[in-house]
Amino acid sequence: MTRPEPPRTAEDQFIDTGALKTILTTRQVSMMGLGGAIGAGLFVGSGAAVGIAGPAVLVSYIVAGIMVVLVMLMLAELVAAYPSSGAFSTFAHRAMGRTAGSTVGWLYWIQLVVVIAAEATGAGAIVATWTPAIPQWVWVLVFIVVLTVVNLLGVANYGRFEYWFAFIKVAAIVLFLVVGVLAIAGLVPGVEPVGFSNLLGQGGFAPTGFVGIAGALLIVMFAFGGTEVVAIAAAESDDPSGNIKRTMRSVMVRILVFYIGSILVIVTVLPWNDPAVAAGPFSAVLAVLGVPGVDMAMSVVVVIALLSAMNANIYGASRMAFSLAERRMAPRFLRSITQNGVPWAAVTGSVLFSFVTVALNWAWPEAVLPALLNVVGSTLLVVWSSIAVSQIVLRRRAERMGRHLPMRLPGFPWLSWLTLALLACVVVLAMFDPAARAQLLATFGLTAVLALVSKLVLTDVAPPTGTVEVPTGVR
């Protein structure tokens, strides 16, 4: 016989059961935050942003960097107070109700499911060029199977893989920055001093003006996506509240240094309108400096970046699905957990779509990746906006109740409202770009559909009176 579930309390609508293992270390959580933000968007996509704005792309990166720092500090405040594998979905649930929590959670899960397939396809396409005898779809299948197994073996294995993936990416960027600074200073043997002439040459610092800076901002902002996984991972660390406080600020500083430092080296060493920059900015700089085997080396780094992001997204998607099921916002079977504390049903459910794309890679290998990237749309804007709104609501609620918060965003509420204003500006800018506008409208449409379905399907599990807050540290 099936044992009946115990009665659910008011607190059950917010918290997970605690069956997940809390064994990730501070070091692993820190590297996950770095690895989640440093992906193919930096190694490849930055070239397109440089081509739009010229050296003034630095302004785009600074604005986007300020925005992501504010969002992540708001998220850190919430995680420190209410650690949960559902992260921003749980926060939206607390702040705005079950419909909002369900909508944000499902939207994020759909985004990750599509991105997982896109990253497997991108990595498979690159590796297939190294092995002409092995078709692209085979590599896609191999990557999906291997990383699914890694996630099924336990959070400790996921943490180890992601740590070393991130370590390789960080090491590559540090090496790039060192070589670039030496080249600018004229300390690379056989290479003429670069100086700073490229920053002001070729039409000046901002050759395409404000329009170029704004256009690049749309590309740059989405390159920072992925930092959210640290909020999910913190719930399975050995000290959720402490780890998020110790790691978030340092992670944000390093991300800004890596991103802005790398872009500064690129636009200083090479003219912004050099065709090689658009094709591959990191490879172009290293080729000019005479680094041997640069094309293969950067291809390997990009593949590692894709697999690292894919690994993190399988983890993030599975934990979001598990949390939704725990809060009765997803099918109950997604709560199934192995003896090692792995939500195996949520993991396998999150990669099923990727296995479907294996067949698509077999039939239409050239068309799969662009189609998947177009599906993802602008979901990041909705997720980040929900974090900002949740932080404002829950911070005010905590202050009214006299509740102690382990971590606080300084400058509240002005910095919180500034974050929402910046996100609103990005939405306005996107509406003037035909491609971005189409993706944004599709995202808003999907969000509306998810909200309507959630409203119609979900059964309210509300406290009898008022709102019950769960003590800090309870999951």
Buried (B, 14 or more C-beta within 10 A) or exposed (E): EEEEEEEEEBEBBBBBEEBBBBBBBBEBBBBBBBBBBBBBBBBBBBBBBBBBBBBBBBBBBBBBBBBBBBBBBBBBBBBBBBBBBBBBBBBBBBBBBBBBBBBBBBBBBBBBBBBBBBBBBBBBBBBBEEEEEEBBBBBBBBBBBEBBEBBBBBBBBBBBBBBBBBBBBBEBBBEBBEBBBBBBEEEBEEBEEBEEEBBEBBBEBBBBEEEBBBBBBBBBBBBBBBBBBBBBBBBBBBBBBBBBBBBBBEBBEBBBBBBBBBBBBBBBBBBBBBEBBBEBBBBBBBBBBEBEEBEEBBBBBBBBBBBBBBBBBBBBBBBBBBBBBBBBBBEEEBBBBBEEBBBBBBBBBBBEBBBEBBEBBBEEBEEBBEBBBBBBBBBBBBBBBBBBBBBBBBBBBBEEEEBEBBBBBEEBEEBBEBBBEBBEBBBEBBEEBEEBBBBBBBBBEBBEEBBEBBBEEBEEBEEEEEEBBBEBBBB
